[in-house]
Structures are given as structure tokens and as C-alpha cells.
Amino acid sequence: MTVQEIEKLKKVDEIMFNLQNSTDPQKALLQAGEFLKGLNLIDDQTNIEGIIQTYTDNLHKQLAKIIQRKAVSFNWTTLEYLRKYADEDGI
């Protein structure tokens, strides 16, 4: 993965992480879709459900790769945030 691709993924993470505080969530999701399209992870950057599913799938793949490594360090604040909202959403 190139530095530019990593930067795009970081931007998508930032958008998704701050989505609930966004004044226009749909616009933010479409911006994330543009980044995902630029990474060839999604075909239709205007399909909101597809953007969310693609992001979630990619997140799970990246977490699986991290967990397989021997030395793992986590940002516990982020993990607690994700756990909290997953519990509220019934996930």
C-alpha cells in the first residue's frame, strides 16, 4: 500500500469517525465514497449503503491483519468509543 493510499484511508477513517458530528452526514459519506472509489474499493461512490458496507468490510480486514501480528498496540480510547456505539446500535 502506498503512502497516498494510506493517507486516503486515514481521511475516510476521519470522516467516518466524525460522521455523527457532521452537519451534513450524507455529504460526508459521499466524500468518503470518493476516497474509496479512488482506492478502487468501491464502484459506485454515490451508493450510501455501499459506502458504509465497503468501509466496514475494509475496517474488519485491516483489524484482522493487525490482530494476526505478534506485537499489537491499540488506541484504547478509540476501541472504547467503537465498542460504546456498537452496543448502542445493537451490533
C-alpha positions as CSV (number, residue, x, y, z in Angstrom):
1,M,0.0,0.0,0.0
2,T,1.4,3.4,-1.0
3,V,1.7,6.4,1.3
4,Q,-1.0,8.2,-0.8
5,E,-3.4,5.2,-0.3
6,I,-2.8,5.2,3.4
7,E,-3.5,8.9,3.5
8,K,-6.8,8.4,1.7
9,L,-7.8,5.6,4.1
10,K,-6.9,7.9,7.0
11,K,-9.2,10.6,5.6
12,V,-12.0,8.1,5.2
13,D,-11.5,7.0,8.8
14,E,-11.6,10.6,10.0
15,I,-14.8,11.2,8.0
16,M,-16.5,8.0,9.3
17,F,-15.3,8.6,12.9
18,N,-16.7,12.1,12.9
19,L,-19.9,11.3,11.0
20,Q,-22.3,11.7,13.9
21,N,-21.0,15.2,14.5
22,S,-21.2,16.2,10.8
23,T,-23.7,18.9,9.9
24,D,-24.4,17.1,6.6
25,P,-23.8,13.3,7.1
26,Q,-24.8,12.4,3.5
27,K,-22.3,14.9,2.1
28,A,-19.6,13.5,4.4
29,L,-20.5,9.9,3.3
30,L,-20.3,10.9,-0.4
31,Q,-16.9,12.4,0.3
32,A,-15.8,9.1,1.9
33,G,-17.2,7.4,-1.2
34,E,-15.0,9.5,-3.4
35,F,-11.9,8.4,-1.5
36,L,-13.0,4.7,-1.5
37,K,-13.5,5.0,-5.3
38,G,-10.1,6.5,-5.7
39,L,-8.7,3.4,-3.8
40,N,-10.6,1.1,-6.1
41,L,-12.5,-0.3,-3.1
42,I,-15.9,0.7,-4.4
43,D,-17.5,1.0,-7.9
44,D,-20.3,3.5,-7.1
45,Q,-19.2,6.3,-4.9
46,T,-22.8,7.6,-4.7
47,N,-24.4,4.5,-3.1
48,I,-24.6,5.3,0.6
49,E,-25.2,1.8,1.7
50,G,-22.4,0.5,-0.4
51,I,-20.0,3.1,1.0
52,I,-20.9,2.1,4.6
53,Q,-20.6,-1.6,3.8
54,T,-17.3,-1.2,1.9
55,Y,-15.8,0.9,4.7
56,T,-17.0,-1.7,7.4
57,D,-15.6,-4.6,5.4
58,N,-12.3,-2.9,4.9
59,L,-12.1,-2.0,8.6
60,H,-12.7,-5.6,9.5
61,K,-10.0,-6.8,7.1
62,Q,-7.5,-4.3,8.4
63,L,-8.3,-5.2,12.0
64,A,-7.8,-8.9,11.2
65,K,-4.4,-8.2,9.7
66,I,-3.4,-6.2,12.8
67,I,-4.6,-8.9,15.2
68,Q,-2.5,-11.5,13.3
69,R,0.7,-9.6,14.1
70,K,2.7,-10.6,17.2
71,A,3.2,-7.1,18.6
72,V,-0.1,-5.3,18.7
73,S,-0.8,-1.9,20.3
74,F,-4.3,-0.4,20.4
75,N,-5.6,3.0,21.0
76,W,-7.9,2.1,23.8
77,T,-9.8,5.3,23.6
78,T,-10.8,4.6,20.0
79,L,-11.7,1.0,20.9
80,E,-13.9,2.1,23.8
81,Y,-15.6,4.6,21.5
82,L,-16.3,2.0,18.9
83,R,-17.5,-0.5,21.5
84,K,-19.8,2.1,23.0
85,Y,-21.5,2.9,19.7
86,A,-21.6,-0.7,18.6
87,D,-23.5,-1.5,21.8
88,E,-25.9,1.3,21.3
89,D,-26.6,0.2,17.7
90,G,-27.1,-3.3,18.8
91,I,-24.2,-4.6,16.8
